[in-house]
Amino acid sequence: MNLQCFQRSFHVLLLAAALVLPATAQAQSELLTRYKLEIVVHVAENRTLTDVFRGRVERELRDGFQAALGDMGHVTVTHEHPRLAEVLARGLRSLDDWKDRDDKKTHFVLIDYSGVHYEIQARQYDGTIGRASPVVRRDRTRDRDFVAKAAALLIKHDFGVVGTVQSESEGASKQVKIELRGGGLGDMSRWVKKDDVFALAPPDGGSSLLLRWSLLQVERAPDEAARDGVCECRFFHRYRITGGIVGYRCIKLGTVRAPLRIRWVQGGTKGRGKPLNQQISVDIRRYGFEGEEKLPKESNLDGVMETVRDKNGVFDNVAFVRVTFGLGDSKPQIPIALCDDQPISIEVDPPKDSDSLFAYQKTQWQAEVAESVRMQANLFKRLEALGANPEKRAEIIQLAKSGLSHIQADRTKLEGQRGELAKRNKRDLKTPIEDERLKQLGDYEQALRDFIAKQEEIEKTENDPQLKRWRSEIASAKLIENDLEFGKAIEIYERIQNEGYKNADLEKHLADLHKIWDTSDNDLKDARGFIYGVWPSLDITRLEEKIPEAKKAFKKCQDARDYIPIKKLLLGTLRHADQLKKKLDELQPDLVTDDAKEYEQFSKIGKQIADLGDELQNSLKKADVK
């Protein structure tokens, strides 16, 4: 296939997560928003891979993708990126740990030469939703002239068209309408076809845990004649999503035609990730869970992985699996998006004895609490970033109200689940970390209420544009204080005063903050600098080397009775604990040798992080810090 042919046939897929705006405003924003694609090309050190070769590859990728996107997007190609060294050191799998948010897609292309083949790897990170494409794509060729084309095909597969769920029908067979990003700028029928598959991502404030086994499959592709940028899908899911999915973002996955390879593993706490030691029988279908002839039952014994094929040998894009025997009362039905031909691990509930069931349910509840707090923290950062622009006040208020709705629903649900779990099992949960996080959710809720009220009051009563901007920035700074960023809040207040804003309440509040925050102790300033600037941004692979420095900073703040930074250090430590737990859950130490080594390493780090968290909590409790 030559490059001109590729330009004509290039398809796109999508990845997403965004704001929930009013329907009309969001539709217009989504339909007329262009894609920003940054392709980062790294060519290995090899005398065969010259600068001229790299320049040719970069030029062909830029020209080909820009021609394919047209008015729908803008393409840049570079060989530099702030985190390229990290990608080269840890591989493209490291994109799984990224949490960056921006408005572009970053696709890494790594090229090497073995002496026989040109080896190509590619993977994308979509900043609009903070998520990497599902798998690392690989290809190789002997043809030097085909390298750019091979790389382009890998990128094409995981480009990721983005959309937002606009409506959802009632009933067992869910029909969902999606508005596609860029749909008003080009012919979306070129990018989205019938039976394509989208993954879901929650709006700000929602939990992504329930979405792992959820997908949307296109039933009606965008109309080429109408150019409406809309497609209709069927919604399949394993877990029930309270409140529906209207407003959720979605991304088109790079699915393939492949056999279904399943590995059944244990969920829960003990034995998590180990092969399931019991027989399971399943129904497997191609088009949904109902209404067609099912394939013969397949069974799995003692965790043995099986290759399952339909009568044609493979499945197209998706497979639908329903457990019929082997898990007691649990009969999960699981829609599976096939993104490659590798084994797919599916966790199922542990045996139904009371102790293991209680441990499993408690673990699931704890994970949902942590996820809810993380999503709310992300929401606050979004509001802080938008807050300085008074022209976006309607968008800010709508985003805050959406977040408030989510946080109210989450807190009510999680507190109810806690009570039910304790009552049903007649035991104390003993979850001090989760209790603190539920309290934090309550603090977030009140902060959002105050923020919304202040923004609406400014919009109604203030006519001077300059005063509007100042008061809006003050409201945003209050959110920053809620995140314990007192230094940043002081900078904002002082800048506003220097620009000419005079207000007695602000002067008093600023004076109170200075009493709490000002210090001439340089060692204490260094400790705060580490807690605020270094610790929260660390990758989990660097935690172990920095734990002694974290303990040193903690000790300095404790001796100075400076408890605000200690609370900030605790929040960062809890987030690292969540990331470590997620990483450990993804590994399969009993099946993969490399995973076993990583599991041992991260388990050791996790113990140190847990001990540090206990020290911080005990210090705050002893000092009676709320």
C-alpha positions in Angstrom: 0.0 0.0 0.0 1.5 3.4 -1.0 1.1 6.5 1.1 -1.5 8.1 -1.3 -3.7 5.0 -0.9 -3.2 5.1 2.9 -4.4 8.7 2.9 -7.6 7.7 1.2 -8.4 4.8 3.4 -7.1 6.0 6.8 -9.5 5.3 9.6 -9.6 6.8 13.1 -10.4 5.6 16.6 -11.0 7.5 19.8 -10.2 7.9 23.4 -11.9 10.4 25.8 -13.1 12.1 28.9 -14.4 15.6 29.1 -16.8 18.1 30.6 -20.5 17.7 30.9 -21.9 20.9 29.3 -25.5 21.8 28.5 -26.6 19.6 25.5 -26.6 22.4 22.9 -23.3 23.9 24.0 -21.6 20.6 24.3 -22.8 19.4 20.9 -21.5 22.5 19.2 -18.2 22.3 21.1 -17.7 18.6 20.3 -18.7 18.8 16.7 -16.4 21.7 15.9 -13.4 20.7 18.0 -10.3 19.7 16.0 -8.0 16.8 17.0 -4.4 17.6 17.9 -2.1 14.8 17.1 1.6 14.9 18.1 3.7 12.0 16.7 7.0 11.5 18.6 9.5 9.6 16.5 12.5 8.0 18.2 15.1 6.3 15.9 17.6 4.2 17.8 21.4 4.8 17.6 22.5 2.9 14.6 24.7 3.9 11.7 22.1 2.6 9.3 19.4 4.9 10.8 20.7 8.3 9.8 19.3 11.7 10.4 18.2 11.8 6.7 16.3 8.5 7.3 14.6 9.9 10.4 13.7 13.2 8.6 12.1 11.2 5.8 10.0 9.1 8.2 8.9 12.2 10.1 8.0 14.1 6.9 6.0 11.2 5.5 4.1 10.7 8.7 3.2 14.4 9.0 2.1 14.8 5.4 0.1 11.5 5.4 -1.8 12.1 8.6 -2.5 15.8 7.9 -3.9 14.9 4.5 -6.0 12.1 6.2 -7.4 14.4 8.9 -7.9 17.4 6.8 -9.9 20.1 8.6 -10.6 17.7 11.4 -7.2 18.0 13.0 -3.7 19.3 13.2 -0.6 17.1 13.1 2.9 17.8 14.4 5.8 15.4 14.2 8.9 15.7 16.5 11.7 13.6 17.9 11.7 15.4 21.3 9.4 15.0 24.2 9.8 15.8 28.0 9.0 12.2 28.9 10.7 10.4 26.0 13.6 9.3 28.3 11.1 7.6 30.6 9.4 5.8 27.7 12.8 4.6 26.4 13.8 3.4 29.9 10.6 1.6 30.8 9.1 0.9 27.5 5.7 1.8 26.0 3.9 -0.1 28.8 4.9 2.8 31.1 2.1 4.9 29.5 -0.3 3.0 31.6 0.9 4.9 34.7 0.6 8.4 33.1 -2.0 10.8 34.6 -1.3 13.9 32.4 -4.2 15.8 31.1 -4.1 18.1 28.0 -6.0 18.6 24.8 -3.8 16.4 22.5 -3.0 12.9 21.5 0.6 11.9 21.8 1.7 8.9 19.7 5.1 7.4 20.3 6.9 5.6 17.4 10.1 3.7 18.3 12.2 2.5 15.4 15.2 0.2 15.6 17.2 -2.0 13.2 18.3 -5.6 14.0 20.5 -6.0 11.1 17.8 -7.8 9.2 14.5 -6.1 10.0 13.4 -2.6 10.8 11.6 -3.0 14.2 8.7 -0.6 14.9 6.7 -0.1 18.1 3.9 2.4 18.6 1.4 3.5 21.3 -0.7 6.5 22.0 -1.5 8.5 25.1 -4.7 10.5 24.8 -4.5 13.6 27.1 -8.2 14.5 26.8 -9.1 11.5 29.0 -5.7 10.7 30.6 -5.5 7.1 29.2 -3.2 5.1 26.9 -4.4 3.0 24.0 -5.0 -0.6 25.0 -1.9 -2.3 23.6 1.6 -1.7 22.3 1.5 -2.2 18.5 4.5 -3.9 16.8 5.6 -4.5 13.2 8.8 -5.2 11.3 9.9 -5.0 7.7 13.0 -5.6 5.6 12.0 -2.8 3.3 13.6 0.5 4.3 11.1 2.4 2.1 8.2 0.8 3.9 9.1 1.9 7.4 7.1 5.1 7.5 4.0 3.4 6.0 4.3 0.5 8.5 4.5 3.1 11.3 1.5 5.0 9.9 -0.6 1.8 9.9 0.2 1.2 13.5 -0.7 4.8 14.5 -3.9 4.6 12.4 -5.1 1.6 14.3 -5.1 3.4 17.7 -5.7 7.0 16.7 -8.9 7.2 18.7 -11.9 9.2 17.6 -13.6 10.8 20.6 -17.3 11.3 21.4 -19.8 12.0 24.1 -22.9 10.1 25.0 -25.9 12.3 24.3 -28.8 10.0 25.0 -29.6 6.5 26.3 -32.8 4.5 25.8 -34.5 2.5 28.5 -34.9 -1.3 28.5 -32.7 -4.3 28.5 -31.3 -3.6 25.0 -29.7 -0.2 25.5 -29.6 2.1 22.5 -27.1 4.9 22.9 -26.5 8.0 20.7 -22.9 9.4 20.5 -21.9 12.9 19.2 -18.4 12.6 17.7 -15.7 15.1 18.0 -14.9 16.9 14.7 -18.2 15.6 13.2 -19.0 19.1 12.0 -15.6 19.5 10.2 -15.5 16.4 8.0 -17.2 13.2 6.8 -17.3 11.0 10.0 -18.5 8.0 8.0 -14.9 7.6 6.9 -13.8 7.2 10.5 -16.6 5.2 12.2 -18.1 2.1 10.7 -20.9 -0.3 11.7 -19.7 -2.8 14.4 -16.8 -0.6 15.5 -16.3 -0.6 19.3 -16.1 2.3 21.8 -14.8 2.2 25.3 -16.4 4.4 28.0 -14.8 7.0 30.3 -16.7 8.8 33.1 -17.2 12.5 33.2 -15.3 14.4 36.0 -16.4 13.1 39.4 -17.4 9.6 38.3 -15.7 6.3 39.0 -14.1 4.3 36.2 -14.0 1.0 38.1 -17.4 -0.2 36.8 -16.5 0.6 33.2 -13.8 -2.0 32.8 -16.1 -4.5 31.1 -18.4 -2.0 29.3 -18.5 -1.2 25.6 -20.5 0.5 22.9 -20.9 -1.2 19.5 -21.9 0.9 16.5 -25.2 -0.1 15.1 -25.7 2.9 12.8 -22.6 4.7 11.6 -22.6 8.5 10.9 -24.6 9.5 7.8 -22.3 10.5 5.0 -25.0 12.6 3.4 -26.2 14.3 6.5 -22.7 14.8 8.0 -24.2 15.0 11.4 -21.3 13.5 13.3 -23.7 11.2 15.2 -23.7 7.4 15.5 -26.0 5.0 17.3 -24.7 2.1 19.4 -25.8 -0.8 21.5 -24.5 -0.6 25.1 -23.2 -3.8 26.8 -21.8 -4.0 30.3 -20.9 -6.4 33.1 -21.6 -4.1 36.0 -24.6 -1.9 36.5 -23.9 1.8 36.3 -26.1 3.9 38.5 -27.7 6.9 36.9 -26.9 5.9 33.3 -24.1 7.0 31.0 -25.4 10.3 29.4 -22.5 12.7 29.5 -19.9 10.0 29.5 -17.0 10.3 27.1 -16.0 7.4 24.8 -13.2 6.3 22.5 -13.2 4.1 19.5 -10.9 1.1 20.1 -8.5 -0.5 17.7 -10.3 -3.9 17.7 -9.3 -6.8 15.5 -10.4 -10.1 14.0 -9.0 -12.8 16.4 -9.7 -15.9 18.4 -10.9 -15.4 22.0 -8.3 -16.5 24.5 -9.6 -16.4 28.1 -7.7 -16.8 31.4 -10.0 -17.1 34.4 -8.4 -15.7 37.6 -9.4 -15.1 41.1 -10.7 -11.8 42.4 -10.9 -10.8 46.0 -7.9 -10.3 48.3 -6.3 -13.7 48.9 -5.1 -15.3 45.8 -5.9 -12.3 43.6 -4.7 -12.9 40.0 -4.1 -16.6 40.5 -5.7 -19.2 38.2 -9.2 -20.1 39.3 -9.1 -23.5 40.8 -12.5 -24.8 39.7 -14.4 -25.7 36.5 -16.4 -23.0 34.7 -18.9 -23.5 31.8 -19.8 -20.6 29.6 -21.9 -19.6 26.6 -20.0 -17.6 24.0 -21.8 -15.5 21.4 -20.8 -13.1 18.6 -23.5 -10.4 18.5 -24.8 -10.0 22.1 -26.0 -12.0 25.1 -29.5 -12.8 23.6 -31.3 -13.5 20.4 -28.9 -15.8 18.5 -27.6 -19.3 18.4 -24.9 -19.7 21.0 -21.6 -21.4 20.4 -21.0 -24.8 22.1 -20.2 -24.5 25.8 -16.6 -24.2 26.6 -15.2 -25.0 30.0 -12.1 -24.1 32.0 -10.6 -26.3 34.6 -7.9 -25.3 37.2 -7.3 -22.0 35.4 -6.2 -23.6 32.1 -6.3 -21.0 29.3 -8.3 -22.0 26.3 -8.5 -20.7 22.8 -12.2 -20.3 21.8 -13.2 -19.9 18.1 -16.5 -19.5 16.5 -17.5 -21.5 13.4 -15.5 -19.2 11.2 -12.4 -19.6 13.4 -12.3 -16.1 14.8 -14.4 -13.3 16.3 -14.9 -9.8 14.8 -14.1 -7.0 17.2 -16.0 -8.4 20.2 -17.1 -11.6 21.9 -19.9 -12.0 24.5 -19.3 -14.4 27.4 -21.8 -15.6 29.9 -20.9 -17.9 32.8 -23.5 -20.6 33.2 -21.9 -23.0 35.7 -19.1 -23.0 38.3 -19.5 -19.8 40.4 -22.5 -20.6 42.6 -25.1 -17.9 42.3 -22.9 -15.6 40.3 -23.5 -15.7 36.6 -21.6 -12.7 35.2 -22.0 -11.8 31.5 -19.0 -10.1 30.1 -18.6 -8.2 26.8 -15.0 -8.4 25.5 -13.4 -6.0 23.1 -10.7 -7.8 21.1 -7.7 -5.4 20.6 -5.2 -8.2 19.9 -4.8 -11.9 20.0 -3.3 -12.1 23.4 -5.0 -13.9 26.4 -7.6 -11.9 28.3 -7.7 -12.3 32.1 -11.1 -12.1 33.6 -11.5 -11.8 37.4 -14.5 -13.6 39.0 -15.7 -13.7 42.5 -14.0 -16.0 45.0 -15.9 -18.9 46.7 -19.0 -17.8 48.6 -17.9 -18.6 52.2 -18.6 -15.7 54.5 -15.0 -14.6 55.3 -13.8 -14.5 51.8 -17.0 -12.8 50.5 -16.7 -10.2 53.2 -13.0 -9.6 52.4 -13.8 -9.3 48.7 -16.7 -6.9 49.2 -14.7 -4.8 51.6 -11.8 -4.6 49.1 -14.2 -3.6 46.3 -15.8 -0.9 48.5 -12.4 0.5 49.5 -11.3 0.7 45.8 -14.5 2.6 44.9 -13.9 5.1 47.8 -10.3 5.7 46.6 -11.5 6.2 43.0 -14.2 8.6 44.0 -11.7 10.8 45.9 -9.3 10.7 43.0 -11.9 11.8 40.5 -13.0 14.7 42.7 -9.4 15.9 43.1 -9.1 15.9 39.3 -12.3 17.9 39.1 -10.9 20.6 41.4 -7.8 20.9 39.3 -10.0 21.4 36.2 -12.0 24.1 38.0 -8.8 25.8 39.2 -7.5 25.9 35.6 -10.7 27.3 34.2 -11.3 29.7 37.1 -9.1 32.5 35.9 -11.2 33.1 32.7 -14.5 34.9 33.5 -15.6 34.3 29.9 -16.0 30.6 30.8 -18.1 31.1 33.9 -21.1 29.3 32.4 -18.9 26.4 31.6 -17.3 26.5 35.0 -20.6 26.6 36.9 -22.0 23.7 34.8 -18.9 21.6 35.4 -19.0 22.3 39.1 -22.7 21.4 39.3 -22.1 18.2 37.5 -19.3 17.4 39.9 -21.5 18.2 42.9 -24.2 15.9 41.6 -21.6 13.1 41.2 -20.0 13.6 44.6 -23.4 13.6 46.4 -24.4 10.4 44.6 -21.0 8.8 45.4 -20.9 9.8 49.0 -24.5 8.6 49.6 -23.9 5.3 47.9 -20.5 4.7 49.6 -21.7 5.5 53.1 -24.8 3.3 52.5 -22.6 0.4 51.3 -20.4 0.8 54.3 -23.4 0.5 56.7 -24.9 -2.4 54.8 -21.6 -4.3 54.7 -21.0 -3.9 58.4 -24.6 -4.8 59.3 -24.8 -7.8 57.0 -21.5 -9.3 58.3 -22.0 -8.1 61.9 -18.5 -6.8 62.2 -16.6 -3.5 62.3 -15.0 -2.7 59.0 -12.0 -0.9 60.6 -11.2 1.3 57.7 -9.6 4.5 59.1 -8.2 5.5 55.7 -11.6 5.2 54.0 -13.3 7.0 56.9 -10.9 9.9 56.3 -11.6 9.8 52.6 -15.4 9.9 53.1 -14.9 12.9 55.3 -12.7 14.4 52.5 -15.6 13.8 50.1 -17.9 15.8 52.5 -15.3 18.6 52.5 -15.2 18.6 48.7 -19.0 18.7 48.5 -19.2 21.7 50.8 -16.4 23.5 48.9 -18.2 22.9 45.6 -21.5 24.3 47.1 -19.7 27.5 48.2 -17.9 27.8 44.9 -21.1 27.5 42.9 -22.9 29.9 45.1 -20.1 32.5 44.8 -19.8 32.1 41.0 -23.6 32.5 40.5 -23.6 35.5 42.8 -20.8 37.1 40.8 -22.6 36.5 37.5 -25.8 38.0 38.8 -24.5 41.1 40.6 -21.2 42.1 39.1 -21.1 44.3 36.0 -17.5 45.5 36.0 -15.4 42.9 33.9 -12.3 43.5 36.0 -14.1 43.0 39.3 -15.7 39.9 37.8 -12.3 38.5 37.0 -10.9 39.3 40.4 -13.8 37.8 42.3 -13.8 34.7 40.1 -10.1 34.2 40.8 -10.7 34.6 44.5 -13.4 31.9 44.4 -10.9 29.6 42.6 -8.2 30.3 45.1 -10.6 29.1 47.9 -10.7 25.8 46.0 -6.9 25.8 46.0 -7.0 26.3 49.8 -9.3 23.2 50.1 -6.5 21.3 48.4 -4.1 22.6 51.1 -2.2 24.7 48.5 -1.9 27.7 50.9 1.2 29.1 49.2 -0.4 29.2 45.8 -3.6 30.8 47.2 -1.5 33.5 48.9 0.2 34.3 45.6 -3.2 34.7 43.9 -4.6 37.0 46.6 -1.5 39.2 46.7 -1.4 39.5 42.9 -5.1 40.6 42.9 -4.4 43.2 45.6 -1.4 44.5 43.7 -3.6 44.8 40.6 -5.8 47.2 42.6 -8.6 45.1 44.3 -9.4 46.5 47.7 -11.5 44.4 50.1 -11.4 44.2 53.9 -12.5 40.6 54.1 -9.8 39.6 51.7 -7.2 41.6 53.7 -8.2 39.8 56.9 -8.2 36.4 55.2 -4.8 37.0 53.7 -3.4 38.1 57.0 -4.8 34.9 58.7 -3.2 32.8 55.9 0.2 34.5 56.4 0.1 33.7 60.2 -0.5 30.0 59.4 1.9 29.7 56.4 4.8 32.2 56.8 8.1 30.9 58.1 11.8 32.0 58.1 13.0 28.4 58.7 14.8 27.4 55.5 14.8 23.7 56.4 11.0 23.9 56.8 10.7 25.6 53.5 12.8 22.8 51.9 10.5 20.2 53.6 7.4 21.9 52.2 9.1 22.1 48.8 9.5 18.4 48.7 6.0 17.6 50.0 4.3 19.9 47.5 6.6 19.8 44.5 8.3 16.4 44.4 6.3 13.8 46.3 2.9 14.1 44.5 4.4 13.8 41.1 6.7 10.8 41.6 6.3 7.7 39.4 5.8 4.6 41.6 9.2 3.3 40.3 10.9 6.2 42.2 9.0 6.0 45.4 11.4 3.7 47.3 14.4 6.0 46.8 12.4 9.0 48.0 10.7 7.5 51.1 13.6 8.5 53.4 13.3 12.1 52.1 9.6 12.0 52.7 10.2 10.8 56.3 12.7 13.5 56.8 10.3 16.2 55.6 7.6 14.7 57.8 9.9 14.9 60.9 10.8 18.5 60.2 7.1 19.5 59.9 6.2 17.5 63.0 8.9 19.2 65.1 7.7 22.6 63.8 4.0 21.7 64.5 3.4 22.5 60.9 0.4 20.2 60.2 -0.9 21.5 56.9 2.0 20.1 54.9 1.7 16.8 56.9 -2.0 16.6 55.7 -0.7 17.3 52.2 1.9 14.6 52.5 -0.7 12.1 53.7 -2.9 12.8 50.7 0.0 12.3 48.3 0.9 9.1 50.2 -2.6 7.7 49.9 -2.6 8.4 46.1 0.7 6.5 45.8 -0.8 3.6 47.8 -3.8 3.5 45.3 -1.4 3.5 42.3 0.6 0.7 43.8 -2.5 -1.4 44.5 -3.7 -0.9 41.0 -0.3 -2.0 39.7 -0.2 -5.1 41.9 -3.8 -6.0 40.7 -2.7 -5.9 37.1 0.3 -8.2 37.6 0.1 -12.0 37.4 3.0 -13.3 39.5 1.9 -16.9 39.3 1.9 -16.9 35.5 4.5 -14.5 34.2 8.2 -14.5 35.4 8.7 -10.8 34.9 5.5 -10.0 36.7 6.6 -12.1 39.7 9.8 -9.9 40.0 7.7 -6.7 39.7 5.2 -8.0 42.2 7.8 -8.6 44.8 9.4 -5.2 44.2 6.1 -3.2 44.4 4.8 -5.3 47.4 7.9 -4.2 49.3 7.4 -0.5 48.3 3.7 -0.8 49.2 4.5 -2.0 52.7 6.8 1.1 53.2 4.1 3.4 51.8 1.5 1.9 54.1 3.8 2.3 57.2 4.4 5.9 56.2 0.7 6.5 55.9 0.1 5.1 59.4 2.8 7.4 60.8 1.2 10.4 59.2 -2.3 9.6 60.3 -1.2 8.8 63.9 0.6 12.2 64.0 -2.4 14.1 62.9 -4.7 12.2 65.2 -2.4 12.8 68.2 -2.3 16.5 67.4 -6.1 16.4 67.0 -5.9 18.0 63.5 -9.2 17.8 61.6 
